Amino acid sequence: MAGPLYASVGVNGTTTKVSTDPATGRYSIDLPASNTYTLHVASNVPGYDAADVPVTLGSSDLHKDLTLKVSSACTAPGYTYTLNGTSQSFDTTSTPAGWTVANATADGGWEFDDPGKRGNKTGGAGGFAIVDSDKLGVGKTQNTTLTSPVYDLSGSTNPVLTADTHYQPFGNSTAAVDVTTDGGTTWTNLWQRSTVGVPGPAKIDLPVTGAAGKNAVQLRFHYTGSFAYYWELDNVFVGDRSCVPVHGGLVVGHVTDGNTHAGVTGAVVTDTDKPAENATTATDAGQGDGYYWFFSSATGAHNFTAAKGGYTTATASVNVGTDGVTKADFTLAAGQLKVTPATISKTVPWGGQATANVKITNSGSAPATYKIGEAPGGFTQQTPGGKGAAVHNVPVKPVTGSMKIAAQAAKKTAAPKDANPSDAPWAALANFPTIIQDNLAIAGDGKVFSEFGYAGSDDTADLYSYDSASGAWTKLGTSPAGTREAPAGGYVNGKIYASGGWGASGAPLAATSIYDVASNSWSTGAAMPTPYAGSGHAVLDGKIYAVGGCTADACGVKDVQVYDTAANTWSKVADYPEAISWVSCGGINGVRALLRRRQHRCGDHEALVRVLAQLQQLVSGSGPPVRRLGCRLRGGQRQAARQRWRHQLQRGDHQHRFRVRPGRQRLDRPAELEQLALPRR
């Protein structure tokens, strides 16, 4: 394709370098007069050979056109090879006419029916020639040649050999291509491979040395190997090859932002009539950001589009010239939002809320949509002074009957000041190796395990263990079941079970992942019948209980599902009294207990009153069986629990947890409680 070319033009021996205009090919260099220079010209479009051009500059301006040649590989846009010779495609299952196979051993050689069912890996299609040393078997040796017919190249000036190939080496195998021009008396090697493979699709592309003008040219493909692998051939061509221009022209230009007028990289410019002909804008050393070019085989007027995510697609009619360069620039419109103020800082009391006004304006060249969502912004907890939480004296009056009525009748008092809860006996441990949340955290055999979760930028399937003796975290592996967030699970008999949890699609997963700590291996268990994420979970008597949870779109269900680890079966038990999720659960001596998170505000006050009253009932032996907070005690269980609590209270085991001022008659504001218990007896 003759026409303007985008290239760099430098002056040898100096740092002077300029670029030609991509659309016109024009350039200009200022040099001292009356001197001789050598211009080094290199194309910025692939497929051209660089050139050094001498110029002599007199006392006036010099007009000098520069020409670059298309490289022999013929990869320049708008050029293609034409072939004038003989081709062979090996589409039959027998030796093609004029070709011969010669085996120097009795152990086989070239074949055409793919005995090892390898398939055509050369890049060709249909049948192919193959010598399959591996298929021919152990203890067998191949020394085999596939020889072409005689070619008359007396009229050829620059003959070449091309062939599609795939060569898989092993051991001492070799693959070679030889040529003869004297009827096979002498052979000249053109190409050879041994231990280095040529994985297909691949091309043998060679000048046939010394064959130009000869009328008795033959080629042979020679393979040796002993129980090695194989060599495939297809589409062998011998003859002249010319690199010629094809119909069409280059399209070049820039794509810019309609708001900032800066170049846009990553935009795709496409001819809508030939979508396969397109280019993606990039940064060019001479043209800056947003530059593109491509060859269009469709000349004349065509609709072109420029598109990138976040922008409105631009469309324009481009009249593509033949054998030339057509310039087409595009401007992409987009919304441009401004948020005022840029940051928000608020002081929020415990359990309170705060509001702020934000103004969003669009000063861009296209409509815009926006979404407001949560994002971590950091916080500073308010500490009124001193280390640790303040001690609060809580008046208590045991109540029988309706706890809700008692709570409603309770006297209201002022809320406590915010305080820092960090204090002994809490102690810092080694940090988890990564950022993590919504993971499965469980304990077993003296270790803490963390599996799955969200690691700050993506979900994870990694499993870690914390050894309390060494004080270190260790990565045990990555679950083959894939990632999930907030699964339910437990540690039972040396195995870690995980079920449910949000998968990559955002929907809860039903699969049950099982990790055997001793064998360091994963397996799968029975699928969770109704999968949820964010379920409360606890282990009791070898069974894993999953309480409540979230679907893909909402949180709070009553379902309670039980996984029997020994039988590998799921069952459904009585619903939890209310729709719930993100609950904390535990199994203690045959009792399942649940504690609701704070966002379930249907009974914070009432729940704390019930805790005190029910503990008092256990100690005194009065009152009905405990039914609230997700547990039920009857008969011997209730009696045993009462005895344990009495014993512990008499020993003072819980004195460090309990603060009750004598003489007070009522629990006024349970939200004030930092610690709860009954007085010592």
C-alpha positions in Angstrom: 0.0 0.0 0.0 1.7 3.2 -1.2 1.0 6.3 0.8 1.9 8.3 3.9 3.6 6.4 6.7 3.9 7.3 10.4 7.6 7.0 11.2 10.4 8.5 13.3 13.2 10.4 11.5 16.5 10.8 13.4 19.9 12.2 12.5 22.7 9.8 13.0 25.4 11.1 15.4 22.9 13.5 17.1 20.0 13.3 19.5 17.7 15.0 17.0 14.6 13.0 16.2 11.1 13.9 14.9 8.0 12.0 13.9 6.1 12.2 10.6 2.5 13.2 10.6 0.5 9.9 10.7 -2.1 11.2 8.2 0.2 13.0 5.7 3.7 11.6 6.3 5.2 15.1 6.4 8.2 15.9 8.6 10.5 18.8 9.2 14.0 19.0 10.7 16.2 22.1 11.3 19.9 21.4 10.6 22.9 23.6 10.0 23.4 24.4 6.3 26.1 23.2 4.0 26.7 19.8 5.5 26.0 16.1 4.7 23.9 14.0 7.1 22.5 10.5 7.4 18.8 10.3 8.3 17.7 7.1 10.2 14.1 6.3 9.3 12.2 3.8 11.3 8.5 3.1 10.9 6.1 3.4 13.9 3.8 1.0 12.0 5.0 -2.6 12.2 6.2 -4.5 9.1 8.7 -2.1 7.6 12.5 -2.3 7.4 14.4 0.7 8.8 16.7 2.6 6.5 19.6 5.1 6.6 19.3 7.8 4.0 22.2 10.2 3.2 21.2 13.8 2.5 23.4 16.8 1.5 22.1 20.2 2.7 23.2 23.3 0.9 22.4 26.9 1.7 18.6 26.6 1.1 15.8 24.3 2.3 15.8 20.7 1.0 12.7 18.7 0.2 13.5 15.0 0.7 10.9 12.2 0.4 11.8 9.0 2.3 10.7 5.5 1.4 10.7 2.4 3.5 10.4 -1.2 2.2 7.9 -3.8 3.5 9.9 -6.4 5.5 10.2 -9.9 4.1 7.8 -11.3 6.8 5.0 -9.4 5.0 3.4 -8.3 8.3 2.8 -4.6 7.3 -0.9 -3.7 7.4 -2.5 -3.8 4.0 -0.1 -6.4 2.6 -0.4 -10.2 2.2 1.5 -13.0 0.6 0.7 -14.5 -2.8 2.0 -18.0 -3.6 3.1 -19.4 -6.9 4.1 -23.0 -6.5 2.9 -26.4 -5.2 1.0 -27.2 -2.0 0.3 -30.6 -0.3 -2.3 -31.0 2.4 -2.2 -34.7 3.4 -6.0 -35.0 3.7 -6.0 -38.7 2.7 -5.1 -41.6 5.0 -2.5 -42.9 2.6 0.7 -41.5 1.1 -0.1 -38.8 -1.4 0.8 -39.2 -5.1 4.4 -38.4 -5.8 5.4 -38.6 -2.2 7.4 -41.5 -0.7 8.0 -42.9 2.8 11.2 -44.8 3.5 11.8 -46.5 6.8 15.3 -47.6 7.7 14.0 -49.9 10.5 11.1 -52.3 10.7 9.6 -50.4 13.5 7.4 -48.0 11.5 7.6 -44.4 10.4 5.5 -41.7 8.7 1.7 -42.3 8.6 -1.4 -40.4 7.5 -4.3 -41.8 9.6 -3.3 -40.4 13.1 -2.9 -43.8 14.8 -2.4 -42.3 18.2 -5.5 -40.0 17.8 -3.4 -36.9 18.5 -5.5 -34.5 16.4 -4.1 -31.9 14.1 -2.0 -29.6 16.2 -0.1 -27.9 13.4 -2.5 -25.1 12.8 -3.9 -26.8 9.7 -7.2 -28.5 9.3 -8.2 -32.0 8.4 -5.7 -34.8 7.8 -1.9 -34.5 8.3 1.3 -36.5 8.2 2.7 -37.9 11.5 5.4 -40.1 12.8 4.3 -41.2 16.2 7.2 -42.9 18.1 5.2 -43.0 21.3 2.3 -44.9 19.7 4.7 -47.3 17.9 5.7 -48.5 21.4 8.5 -49.5 23.8 11.7 -50.9 22.4 11.1 -49.7 18.9 13.3 -47.3 17.0 12.3 -45.1 14.0 14.5 -43.7 11.2 12.0 -42.5 8.7 11.9 -40.0 5.8 9.0 -38.4 4.0 10.2 -37.3 0.6 8.5 -34.9 -1.8 8.0 -35.2 -5.5 10.5 -33.5 -7.8 9.8 -29.7 -8.2 10.8 -27.7 -11.3 12.0 -24.4 -10.0 13.8 -23.3 -13.1 11.6 -20.3 -13.4 11.8 -19.4 -9.7 14.0 -16.6 -8.5 13.5 -16.8 -4.7 11.8 -20.1 -3.8 10.7 -20.8 -0.2 9.4 -23.8 1.8 6.6 -23.3 4.3 4.8 -26.0 6.3 2.5 -26.1 9.3 4.1 -28.2 12.1 4.0 -29.5 15.6 7.1 -31.3 17.0 7.0 -32.9 20.5 10.6 -34.0 21.4 11.7 -36.7 23.9 15.1 -38.2 24.6 17.2 -38.5 21.5 14.5 -37.7 18.9 15.4 -35.4 16.0 13.4 -33.7 13.2 15.1 -32.3 10.1 14.3 -30.8 6.7 16.8 -31.4 3.9 16.9 -30.3 0.2 18.5 -31.9 -2.9 18.9 -30.5 -6.4 20.8 -33.5 -7.9 18.4 -36.4 -7.6 19.3 -37.2 -4.0 23.0 -37.6 -4.5 23.6 -34.9 -2.0 21.3 -33.4 0.6 21.6 -30.0 2.3 20.0 -29.4 5.7 17.6 -26.5 6.0 16.1 -26.9 9.4 16.6 -29.2 12.4 15.3 -29.6 15.9 16.1 -32.1 18.7 15.5 -31.5 22.4 13.8 -28.2 21.8 10.2 -28.6 20.8 8.1 -26.6 18.3 4.6 -26.6 19.8 1.9 -26.0 17.3 0.3 -24.2 15.7 3.7 -23.3 14.3 5.2 -22.6 10.8 8.3 -23.8 9.1 9.3 -20.9 6.8 12.6 -21.2 5.0 14.3 -20.0 1.8 15.2 -23.1 -0.3 18.9 -22.4 -0.5 20.5 -23.0 -3.9 17.2 -24.2 -5.5 16.4 -21.1 -7.6 16.6 -21.9 -11.3 16.9 -25.7 -10.7 14.6 -28.2 -12.3 15.1 -31.2 -10.1 14.4 -30.1 -6.5 13.2 -32.4 -3.8 12.6 -32.0 0.0 12.7 -34.7 2.7 11.4 -34.6 6.3 13.6 -36.9 8.3 12.7 -38.2 11.8 14.7 -40.4 14.3 13.6 -41.5 17.7 13.3 -44.5 20.0 10.0 -44.6 22.0 10.0 -40.8 21.9 7.0 -38.6 21.1 5.9 -37.4 17.6 6.2 -34.9 14.7 3.2 -33.6 12.7 3.3 -31.9 9.2 0.6 -30.3 7.1 0.2 -27.8 4.2 3.7 -28.1 2.7 4.3 -25.4 0.1 7.3 -25.0 -2.3 7.6 -22.1 -4.8 7.8 -18.4 -5.1 6.1 -16.1 -2.6 5.4 -12.4 -3.1 4.3 -9.7 -0.6 1.7 -7.6 -2.4 -0.7 -4.9 -1.3 -4.4 -5.6 -0.8 -7.4 -3.3 -1.2 -8.0 -0.8 1.6 -6.4 2.0 3.5 -5.2 3.1 7.0 -7.5 4.9 9.4 -5.7 7.0 12.1 -6.8 9.5 14.7 -7.4 10.4 18.4 -10.2 9.8 20.9 -10.6 12.6 23.5 -12.6 13.3 26.6 -15.5 15.8 25.9 -15.0 17.3 29.4 -11.2 17.5 29.8 -10.2 17.3 26.1 -7.5 14.8 27.1 -6.8 11.7 25.2 -8.7 8.6 26.2 -6.8 5.4 26.3 -8.7 2.0 26.2 -11.4 3.2 23.8 -12.3 0.9 20.9 -12.7 2.4 17.5 -14.7 0.0 15.1 -16.0 -0.1 11.6 -19.6 -1.1 12.1 -19.7 -2.7 8.7 -16.7 -4.9 9.6 -16.6 -5.2 13.4 -13.5 -7.4 13.2 -11.6 -4.4 11.9 -11.0 -2.2 15.0 -8.3 -0.7 17.2 -7.9 0.2 20.9 -6.6 3.6 21.7 -3.3 3.8 23.6 -0.4 6.1 24.5 1.9 6.8 21.6 5.4 8.4 22.2 4.8 10.8 19.3 1.1 11.3 19.4 0.3 11.2 23.1 -2.8 9.6 24.8 -5.8 8.3 22.9 -4.1 7.5 19.6 -5.2 4.7 17.3 -4.7 3.3 13.9 -5.8 0.2 11.9 -6.1 -1.1 8.3 -9.6 -1.0 6.9 -10.4 -3.3 3.9 -13.7 -1.4 3.4 -13.1 1.8 1.5 -15.6 4.6 0.9 -18.1 6.0 3.5 -18.7 3.7 6.5 -20.0 4.3 10.1 -17.3 4.1 12.7 -17.9 4.1 16.5 -15.6 5.0 19.4 -16.7 3.5 22.7 -15.4 3.1 26.3 -17.2 2.3 29.5 -18.4 5.3 31.4 -18.7 7.4 28.1 -21.5 7.8 25.6 -20.5 6.0 22.4 -19.6 8.4 19.5 -20.5 7.6 15.9 -19.3 9.2 12.7 -19.2 8.5 9.0 -15.7 8.0 7.8 -14.8 8.1 4.1 -11.9 5.6 3.9 -9.5 6.3 1.1 -7.9 3.5 -1.0 -4.1 3.1 -0.7 -3.9 6.1 1.6 -4.4 7.3 5.2 -7.7 8.7 6.4 -7.9 10.7 9.7 -10.9 10.3 12.0 -11.0 11.9 15.4 -13.7 11.2 18.0 -14.9 13.0 21.2 -16.6 11.0 23.9 -19.2 12.7 26.1 -19.5 11.7 29.8 -21.0 12.9 33.0 -18.7 14.7 35.4 -19.9 14.7 39.0 -18.8 17.0 41.8 -19.6 16.2 45.4 -19.7 19.0 48.0 -18.3 18.7 50.6 -15.6 16.2 49.6 -15.4 14.7 53.1 -17.7 14.4 56.1 -16.7 14.2 59.7 -19.3 13.6 62.5 -19.3 12.8 66.2 -21.9 10.2 66.8 -23.0 9.1 70.4 -23.2 5.5 71.2 -26.4 4.1 69.7 -27.1 7.4 68.1 -27.0 8.8 64.5 -26.0 11.9 62.6 -26.9 13.4 59.3 -25.1 15.6 56.8 -26.2 17.3 53.6 -24.3 16.5 50.4 -24.6 18.4 47.1 -24.0 16.4 43.8 -23.7 18.4 40.6 -23.1 17.2 37.0 -20.9 19.6 35.0 -20.2 17.0 32.2 -21.2 16.7 28.6 -23.6 13.8 29.1 -26.2 12.7 31.7 -24.8 10.8 34.7 -26.1 8.3 37.2 -24.7 7.8 40.7 -25.1 5.4 43.6 -24.6 6.1 47.2 -23.2 3.2 49.2 -21.3 2.4 52.4 -17.5 2.6 52.5 -15.0 2.4 55.4 -14.0 5.8 56.5 -12.3 5.2 59.8 -13.4 6.4 63.2 -12.0 7.5 66.5 -13.7 6.1 69.6 -14.4 8.7 72.3 -12.7 8.0 75.6 -13.7 10.2 78.5 -10.5 9.4 80.5 -8.8 6.5 82.1 -8.2 3.1 80.7 -11.0 0.6 80.5 -14.8 0.8 80.8 -16.4 2.7 83.7 -17.9 0.6 86.4 -21.7 1.0 86.7 -23.7 0.1 89.8 -26.9 -1.5 88.6 -29.9 -1.8 90.9 -31.6 -5.2 90.5 -35.0 -6.5 91.6 -35.8 -10.1 90.7 -39.1 -10.3 88.9 -41.4 -13.2 88.2 -44.0 -13.3 85.5 -43.8 -11.2 82.4 -40.4 -9.8 81.8 -41.7 -7.5 79.1 -44.2 -5.8 81.6 -41.4 -5.5 84.2 -39.2 -3.8 81.6 -41.9 -1.4 80.5 -42.4 -0.4 84.2 -38.8 0.1 84.9 -37.6 3.5 86.0 -35.5 5.3 83.4 -32.2 6.8 84.3 -29.5 8.7 82.4 -27.4 6.8 80.0 -23.7 6.3 80.9 -20.9 8.2 79.2 -19.0 6.5 76.4 -16.0 4.6 77.6 -13.2 2.6 76.1 -13.9 -1.1 76.7 -10.3 -2.3 76.4 -9.1 -3.6 79.7 -7.8 -6.7 81.4 -8.2 -9.7 81.2 -8.3 -9.1 77.5 -4.9 -9.4 75.8 -3.6 -8.9 72.2 -2.6 -11.9 70.1 -0.7 -12.2 66.9 -2.5 -10.4 64.0 -4.3 -12.5 61.5 -2.1 -12.8 58.3 -4.6 -10.8 56.2 -7.4 -8.4 56.5 -10.5 -10.6 57.1 -14.2 -10.4 57.9 -17.2 -12.6 57.4 -15.0 -15.7 57.9 -15.7 -18.9 59.7 -13.9 -18.8 63.0 -14.0 -21.9 65.2 -11.9 -23.6 67.8 -10.9 -27.2 68.3 -8.1 -29.3 69.9 -6.4 -26.2 71.4 -6.4 -24.3 68.2 -8.4 -21.5 66.5 -9.3 -21.9 62.8 -10.3 -19.3 60.3 -11.6 -20.3 56.9 -13.2 -18.4 53.9 -14.3 -14.8 54.3 -13.7 -11.4 52.7 -10.1 -10.3 52.7 -10.5 -6.5 52.0 -10.5 -6.7 48.2 -11.9 -10.1 47.3 -13.3 -13.2 48.8 -10.9 -15.9 50.0 -11.0 -19.7 50.4 -7.8 -19.8 52.6 -7.7 -21.8 55.8 -5.5 -20.7 58.8 -4.9 -22.1 62.2 -3.8 -20.3 65.4 -1.7 -22.3 67.9 -2.1 -20.9 71.4 1.1 -22.6 72.5 3.3 -21.0 69.8 1.3 -17.8 69.4 1.5 -18.0 65.6 -0.9 -18.3 62.6 -0.2 -21.0 60.0 -1.8 -21.3 56.6 -3.1 -24.9 56.1 -4.3 -24.5 52.5 -7.0 -23.3 50.2 -10.3 -25.0 50.0 -11.0 -26.5 46.5 -14.7 -25.7 47.0 -14.0 -22.0 46.1 -14.7 -18.8 48.1 -17.6 -18.0 50.3 -18.5 -15.4 52.9 -20.2 -15.9 56.3 -20.7 -19.7 56.2 -22.0 -21.7 59.1 -19.8 -24.5 60.4 -18.0 -26.2 63.3 -15.2 -28.4 64.5 -16.2 -32.0 65.1 -13.8 -35.0 65.7 -10.8 -33.4 64.0 -12.7 -32.0 61.0 -13.7 -28.5 60.0 -17.2 -28.3 58.4 -18.4 -25.3 56.4 -21.9 -24.9 54.8 -23.8 -22.1 53.2 -22.3 -18.6 52.9 -22.4 -16.2 50.0 -20.6 -17.5 46.9 -19.0 -15.6 44.1 -22.4 -14.9 42.5 -23.8 -13.3 45.6 -26.2 -16.2 46.3 -25.7 -18.6 49.3 -23.9 -21.9 48.4 -25.4 -25.2 49.4 -22.1 -27.2 49.2 -20.6 -28.5 52.5 -16.8 -28.3 52.6 -15.0 -30.7 55.0 -11.3 -30.4 56.0 -9.6 -33.2 57.8 -6.9 -31.6 60.0 -4.9 -34.9 60.5 -4.7 -35.8 56.8 -4.6 -32.2 55.5 -7.3 -33.0 52.9 -10.6 -31.7 51.8 -13.8 -33.5 50.9 -17.5 -32.7 50.4 -20.5 -33.5 52.5 -24.2 -33.4 52.0 -25.5 -30.2 50.5 -27.4 -27.8 52.8 -31.1 -28.1 52.0 -31.8 -24.4 52.1 -28.5 -22.5 52.0 -28.1 -19.2 53.9 -25.2 -16.9 54.8 -24.8 -15.1 58.2 -26.4 -18.0 60.1 -25.8 -18.5 63.8 -24.0 -21.8 64.2 -23.0 -24.1 67.1 -21.9 -27.7 67.7 -23.8 -29.9 70.0 -23.4 -33.7 70.4 -21.6 -34.1 67.1 -24.2 -32.1 65.2 -23.9 -28.6 63.7 -26.9 -26.3 64.1 -27.4 -23.4 61.6 -29.9 -20.8 62.9 -31.5 -18.1 60.7 -29.4 -16.4 58.1 -29.5 -14.3 54.9 -30.5 -14.9 51.3 -28.9 -13.1 48.4 -31.1 -10.1 49.0 -32.3 -10.0 52.6 -31.5 -11.1 56.1 -33.7 -12.7 58.7 -35.3 -16.1 58.5 -36.7 -18.6 61.2 -35.2 -21.7 59.7 -33.1 -24.0 61.9 -31.2 -26.7 60.1 -29.1 -29.5 61.7 -26.2 -31.4 60.1 -25.4 -34.8 61.5 -21.6 -35.2 60.8 -21.6 -38.9 61.5 -24.6 -39.7 59.2 -23.7 -37.0 56.7 -27.4 -35.9 56.6 -29.3 -32.6 57.1 -32.6 -32.3 58.9 -34.9 -29.4 59.8 -36.0 -28.8 63.4 -38.5 -26.3 65.0 -38.3 -22.8 63.7 -36.6 -20.1 65.8 -39.3 -17.8 67.4 -38.4 -14.9 65.2 -36.8 -14.1 61.8 -33.1 -13.7 62.6 -29.5 -13.6 61.3 -26.0 -12.8 62.4 -26.6 -14.4 65.7 -24.0 -15.8 68.1 -24.6 -19.4 69.2 -23.1 -22.0 71.5 -23.7 -25.5 72.7 -23.1 -26.1 76.5 -23.8 -29.4 78.2 -26.8 -30.3 76.1 -28.2 -26.7 75.9 -28.2 -24.6 72.7 -28.1 -20.9 73.5 -28.3 -17.9 71.2 -27.5 -14.2 71.7 -29.0 -11.8 69.2 -26.9 -9.0 67.8 -27.7 -5.5 68.6 -29.4 -4.6 65.4 -32.3 -6.8 66.5 -33.7 -4.1 68.8 -36.9 -5.8 69.6 -35.8 -6.6 73.1 -32.4 -5.3 74.2 -33.9 -4.0 77.5 -36.2 -6.9 77.9 -33.5 -9.5 77.1 -31.1 -8.2 79.8 -33.9 -8.2 82.4 -34.7 -11.8 81.4 -31.1 -12.8 81.8 -31.0 -11.7 85.4 -34.4 -13.0 86.3 -33.7 -16.4 84.7 -30.4 -16.8 86.5 -32.2 -16.0 89.7 -34.8 -18.6 89.0 -32.2 -21.2 88.3 -30.5 -20.5 91.7 -33.7 -20.3 93.7 -35.5 -23.2 92.0 -38.6 -21.1 91.3 -40.2 -20.1 88.0 -41.0 -21.9 84.8 -38.5 -23.7 82.6 -36.3 -21.2 80.7 -37.7 -20.7 77.2 -36.4 -17.4 76.1 -33.1 -16.6 74.5 -33.2 -19.8 72.5 -32.8 -22.4 75.3 -35.0 -24.7 77.3 -34.1 -26.6 80.5 -36.3 -29.4 81.9 -36.1 -32.0 84.6 -32.6 -33.2 85.5 -31.0 -30.6 83.2 -32.6 -27.8 85.1 -31.7 -29.3 88.5 -28.0 -29.8 87.4 -27.8 -26.3 86.1 -29.2 -24.9 89.3 -26.6 -26.8 91.3 -23.8 -25.6 89.1 -24.8 -22.0 89.4 -25.2 -22.2 93.2 -21.7 -23.8 93.5 -20.1 -21.2 91.3 -21.8 -18.3 93.0 -20.9 -19.6 96.4 -17.2 -20.0 95.3 -17.4 -16.5 93.9 -16.3 -17.7 90.5 -18.3 -14.9 88.9 -17.6 -12.1 91.4 -15.3 -10.4 88.9 -18.1 -10.2 86.4 -20.9 -9.1 88.8 -21.5 -5.6 90.3 -24.7 -5.2 92.2 -25.3 -2.4 94.7 -27.2 -3.6 97.8 -30.4 -1.9 98.7 -31.4 -1.0 95.1 -34.7 -2.3 93.9 -34.8 -2.2 90.2 -32.9 -2.6 86.9 -33.4 0.7 85.3 -31.5 0.8 81.9 -30.0 -2.5 80.8 -28.0 -0.6 78.1 -25.9 0.8 80.8 -24.6 -2.7 81.9 -21.0 -3.4 81.2 -21.1 -6.6 83.4 -24.0 -8.7 84.7 -24.5 -11.2 87.5 -26.2 -12.0 90.7 -24.9 -11.1 94.2 -22.8 -13.7 96.0 -24.7 -15.8 98.5 
